[in-house]
């Protein structure tokens, strides 16, 4: 029989819900998601699995597994529920591991649940076991610092954990945000939830805000509270995609003011030259280096010759020199 099924046959007992210490959440792993499907199942079929309860030496009884099911029973007005009751002498660390093992097999876990599991495991077994056994099972690379990062996320604000559990904020972004100062974290969580952008764009926005903060020696909250960002987010005439693009452009200008100014001059000068429509003139990345690109489309040799001929005078002009040298 597995460790999840104790060999003691008399561990099942009827437990009065009033005897449970509902405030003790030592074993709780919160999902932060809607429980409608679970409640529907409970209403239709009742409890298919017995909750776990630990009878402590001081006489109190605390919930180990089945928090949501027992809470449903209490709200339904039930007085007692048959539970798996673990005796006072049962090793709490072993019980925690068994509770987590059960959780790992129940269903897919969201990021918030994974963070709580890592945190609880780190207090129940060796760091080596967490790294080499449990992180891979959770889909987490067992690299240095990983446990600390996930524990930090587990201790983060409810707002961040809820947004992460609902996939409104990506796992990578959540782990990064868990290290931010509280007010900055709260502001960024609200911003990303409103924008509803992809994981890669979330990371880009976080990186830009961090870089601006370091470059200008200001708090991340100051960056996020700038009037430019506030106006973008409050614009009722823009949808979330348009706001995302405007915010990315604003952050880029703020992060790279010289490059952005150079880009704007380039576009103005290029427009004034009135080059053929089937031609694209591209500067080197960030205007660094000497490799410029000319892209043109044509349908015949004659059209190509015509385009090249039209380029002769503009290329020899002072305007073209200005275009390249800013």
N, C-alpha and C positions, 0 to 999 in steps of 0.2 A: 504494500500500500504506500502511496506517495506521501511526502511530507505535508502535502496540502490536505490530507485526510488522516487526522490523528487516529492512532490505534485504539485509543480509549473509546469504548462503545457507548458510554453513558454521558458523553459530552453534550448531547442534545437536551435542552431544557426549555421550559416556558419562562419567558422573562417579561416582567411587568414593565411597560414603557415608562412608567413613573419612577422606576428604580434606576433608570439610565442617567448617567451624567452627560447631558447634552452639550455642555460647554467644553468638555474635554475633546479636543480635535487632534489628539496626538497622532492618530492613524489616518486622519482624513486626507484624501487626495481629491481636490475639487476639480470638476470638469469645466465650470463656468459656461455651460451651454444649456439650451432649452431641454427640458425633461418631458415634453409632451408624449413622446413615444413610449418612454418608460411608464409614465402614469397610465397611458392607455392600456398597456400590457398588464399592469397591476390590477386595473379595474376589471379587465376581462378574465385573467387567469389567476390572479393572486400572486403570491411569492413562490416562484419555482425553485429558488435556492435559499437556504437558511442564512440569515445574517450572522456575523461573527461578533461575539461579545467577550470581553475579558473581565472576569471577576477579580478585582485587585484585592490585595491583602487587607486594605483598610475598609473593605466591605462595599466599596463603590463598584459600579459596573460601567465600563466604557465601551463605546462602539469601535470595532476593529474594521469590519467590512459590512456594507449595507446601509450607509448613512441615508441615502435617498429613499430606500425602501422603508426604513424605519420611520423616517420623517413623514412619508406618505401614510403609513399606518397610524401614526399619531394624529394627523389631520383628519383621517377618516374616523377617528373616535374609537379605535381599537384599544383594548386594555393591555393585552399581552400578545407576544409573538414567540413562536418556537425558534430558538436560536442555537447555534453552536457556541457553547459557553466554555471558554478556556479557564482553567483553574488559576488561583493566585500565584502558584509557583512556576507558571509557564514563563520561559525566558522572553521578555518583551522584544529584544533584538531579533530573535528567531521568529517571533510572531509578526514583526514588521516585515521581515523578508518573505514570509509565507503570504502575507496580505498582498505584497507587491507582486509576487509570482502569480497569484490569482488574478490580479489586475492586468498583468501582461498578457494573459490568455483570454480575458473577457472580450476585448474589442480593440480597435485601433485607438491610439492615444493622441490627443492634441498636444501642442507644444507646451502649454501650461501644465498639463498633467505630467509630461516627461520631466519638466524642471522640478516639480515637487517630488517625483520619484527619486531623481538623482540626489536631491537634498536629503531625503529620508534614508536612502541607502548609505550615504556617506556617514551617517550616525549609527548605522546598524551593522556594517561589515567593513572590511579593510578597503583602503583606497585602491589597492591593486585589484581586488575583486570588482569594485565599481568600474574601474577603467577597462579591464580585460574581459569581464563577463557581461556586465550589464549595459555599458554604453553601446557596444555593438548591437545588442538586442534592441536597443532603443533607436537604432539608426544614427548614432552619434559617433563621430571619429574619436578614438581614444587618445587624443593628443594632449600634451602638457597644457595645463590650465583649463581644460574642458570642464572638469568637475566644478571648479570655482565659478566659471561663467554661468553654468546652469544653476548652481546654488544661488547666485546673485539674482538670476531671473526669478527663481522661486520666491525670493524675499522682496520682489518688486511690488509696485502699486497694483491694486485691484484693476485699475483702468488698463494697465499694460497687459496683465494676465488675461483679462476678458477679451481684449482686442486680439491677442495672440491665439487664444482658444478658438475664436471665431474666424481665424485666418484673415482677419482684416490687416494684420501686421505679420510679415514673414518671420520665420524662425531666426534668420540671420539678423534682421533688423531688431527683433525683440532682444536678442542677446546683446547687441550693441547698446540699445536704449537702456537696458538694465543697469548700465554703469553710469548713466547720466544723472546729474543733480535732479532732485525731485520735480521742481517746477518746470525745468526744461523738458524733462521726460513727459510730464503731463501735457505740456503744450504741443510737443511733437506727436504724441499719441493722437491727440484730437485732430491735428493737421492731417496725418496720414489716414485716419479713419474717414475724414471728409473727402480726401482726394481719391481714395480707392484705386490707387495705382499699383502696378506690378511690383514684384519683389525686387527686380533689378533697379527700377526707378526709385523705390523706397530707399534702397541702399545709396543710390546716387545723391538723393536729397540729404540723407544723413551725413554723408561724406562732405558735401558742400558746406553744410551748416557748421560742421566741426572745423573744416579748413578756414572758413571765414572767422570763426571764433578764435582760433589760434593766431591767424594772420593779424587780426585787428586787436588782439588781446582783450576780448570782451567775453561775457558769458554767452552760452548758446541761447539762453532765454532772450537776451538782447537782440540777437539776430532774428529770432522768430517773432519778436514783438515789434520789429521795424514796421513803419507805416506802409511801406511798399508791399510786404507780405500780407499784412492785415487787410489792405484794400483788395488784394487779389482774392483772398478767401471770402470776403464779404460781398463780392460782386454777384448779385442775384441774377444778372444777365448771362453769366457764364456757367456751363456745366462742369462736372468734376474733371473731365478730360482737358477742357480749355484752361481751367485753373491750374492743372498740373503742368501744362506746357508753359504757362505764364510764370509760374513759380520757378520752374527749372531755368528759364531764361533770366529771371531776376537774380537767382543765386549765381548763375554763371557770370553775369555782369559784375556782381559784387565780388565774386572770388577772383576774377581775372579782368580787372578794369582796363588795363592797358591793351590786352589782347582784344577785348570787346570793342574798345574805341578804335583800334586798328581795323577790325572787321567792318565797323560801320563806315569808316572812311573809304575802305576798299569798295564796298557796295555802292557808295555814292559816286566814286570816281568811275567805276565800271559802268554804271548807268549812263553817265554823261558821254561815254565813248560811243554809244549806239552800235555796238557790235552786232553781227548777224544773229538771228534768233536760234539758229541751229548750232551755236557754238557756246561752249562753257569754258571759262578761264578760272582755274583753281589755284589758290596760293598753297604754299607748303603748310603743314600742320602748325598752328599757332604762329604762323609767319616766321618760323625758324628754319633756316636752311636756304638753299638756293634752287631747289627743284620745284619749279612751277609746272602746272599741267594745262594742256590745251586739249579739250575734247570737242570733236565736231562730228556731225552726222551728214551723210550725203547718199545719194542714190545712183550716181553715175560719175565717171571721171570728169565730165564737163562741169558738173555741179561742184566737185571738189576744187577744180581749178578756179571756178568763179569765187568760191569762198576764200581761197588763199589770196586771190587778187584783191578782194575787198579788205583783207587784213593788212596789206602792205603799208598803206598810208597810216592807219592807226598805230601799227607797231613802231613806226619810225617817228611818231609824234612825241612831244614833251608830255602829253597826257598819259601815254603808256608808261613812260619812265616814272611819272608821279604815282601811277597805279601800283607799280612794283615796289617802290621805295617809300610809299606812304606819305 
